[in-house]
Amino acid sequence: MFVTGYAVMAGAAERLVLGYDSFGNVCGRKNTPVEGAPLSGQDMTNKKYVFFLNLCSLETQSFKISSLSLCVSSCPEEQLNSLEDLQSFARNNGSCLCVYNLNVSSYTLDPKAAELCPTLPVPPSKSFPLLNRCVPQSPECYSQYASVLINMVNEMDVFHRILSGILAGRDTVIGLSVLALAFSFIVILAFRFIRTLLVHTLIALLVFGLLFVSGVLWWLYYDYRNDPSTELETEKENVKFLLGYAIFSTVLTVVLLSLILPLRKRLQSTVQLFQIVSEIIGRIPFLLFQPFWTFLILMMFWVFWVAVLLSLGTAGTAQTTSGGQVEYRALSGICYMVWYHFVGLIWTSEFILACQQMTIAGAVVSCYFNRNKSSPPPHPVLSSMSVLFCYHLGTAVKGSFLITVLRVPRIVLLYLYNALKQKESACAKCPFKCYLCWCWCQESCLRYSNQHAYTAAAINGTNFCTSAKDASFVLEKSSAKLASISCPGDFLLFLAKVFVVCFTVFGGLMAFNYHRELQTWVVPLLLVGFFAYVLSHSFLSVFEVTADALLLCFAIDMETNDGSAEKPYFVDHNLLTFVSRSNKVAERQKRRSMRPSQDNEDGTELQPMV
């Protein structure tokens, strides 16, 4: 909390994109005074653009542009040749191009006007929307201005360039998050009324989307790499990131295609499972509204997280220099707090999702262990939420923390692996690569185990560790039977999540590709992909958690009851029939796979050919 509070107080994230003048005023907002700077603290709400007085002769000194800069409401689109032209422009457009303490009527009378006004002639300029600067239009001035600006951007560290890209593309990121929300809602409706033809359509669209996105990424990489105007460091980073995205997308496409083909044989049983899940959700229709609450909470948290991240990146102190000017000095070591902030992003996001999973599991448990199937318990979702907040918040915290413990080292090792990859150290890369695979497998298994632990906690009311142990004990006895049922369903849900991410990233590629200049847009694109996956996981976890909770309740029901009059089963007839049929099919396939070896052992002896 100290980091968060300090970053909000000391940071001024608007400086990255909105820009600020030489007197400590951020353009486009109302400012607070800086001690020792009499021209600071002005209301610049209507003055959104930064204007340099020496627009055609800019120079950099110690990572700063030496020219005096002002906040103006509009840029001069025609050349101004005299002080009279400056005065006329200020009166007609309301945009004063001289220092603030010089009155417009004194432009032609004050003997110091030549020092306080821009160098004449003032070239025509246009407002550049990305960085809110007045960019000169004349060829001579533009070449000098672009050269200085390129040097400035290239000297910025990667962290600040990424922050600039996030701030510049913040509207696009929000729009793409809404697009991911729409795709997630469409997919969850498709699963609510699932049919075999619909699943085939979804898989076909997914395959097309993966191939198309991979092709677009490779095309963009080729286009960027062969662009002769690539000079900025941000554009060079775009090329590197695009190559990584293209390789990852291609490998993912190949792996998923190789897994989708065997899935077709189990498609009918998977559809039947989700039809049963849809019946349960039909009894508790408010389960479908849980992702919306989760989405709103996640959006508020993400907006807050990004705001704090931007504040961390711009945290500094304002110091006055000669002439009442202001410079912002960055605080040393503040960037290292970003890692702490990043851990908070993962842990808090996983905690919010864990709360949703526990709410769904609790509602499904109360519905399953109800004798009268035609009359479900009243308000199961509200009852589950009340139990969560009163008794099981610690369970959600522990489960989300364990996932964070495995995910953060994996991200750090991935960073080290990429660093070693650039140095071509194959021997050093091998241990990292193996450990990365191990961490990914452990995280996937842990996430699956957490869901069962949440369900066991909802059934027994025990803590996280005890619930995880009880769930593991029950699943060990029936793991072979339930695995053949749940695994194809989990894989189909994963494909649906990839579908949402794939088409959201495609929309991001089209949107960000129009803003190449001075913008590290591949990192915001990665952020969009992360948000899309979390949103799709939040929505589709309704079916995922419901299916896992149903199967765990079924295993516990079979373990504690025998179907007699004294201990009747709680299971629904449709679910019992489906599980029995699935187990018969699995046993039949197992015997069929063992038959060739048995025939070889019991049949006639093979004779050599003469």
Salt bridges, closest charged atoms under 4 A:
GLU14 OE1 - ARG29 NH1 3.92
ASP157 OD2 - HIS160 ND1 2.80
ASP223 OD2 - ARG516 NH2 2.79
GLU237 OE2 - ARG161 NH2 2.36
GLU327 OE1 - ARG329 NH2 3.27
GLU350 OE2 - ARG407 NH1 3.37
GLU350 OE2 - ARG447 NH2 3.14
GLU443 OE2 - ARG407 NH2 2.66
GLU443 OE1 - ARG410 NH2 2.72
GLU443 OE2 - ARG447 NH2 3.53
GLU544 OE1 - LYS497 NZ 3.12
GLU559 OE2 - LYS477 NZ 2.86
ASP572 OD1 - ARG283 NH2 3.29
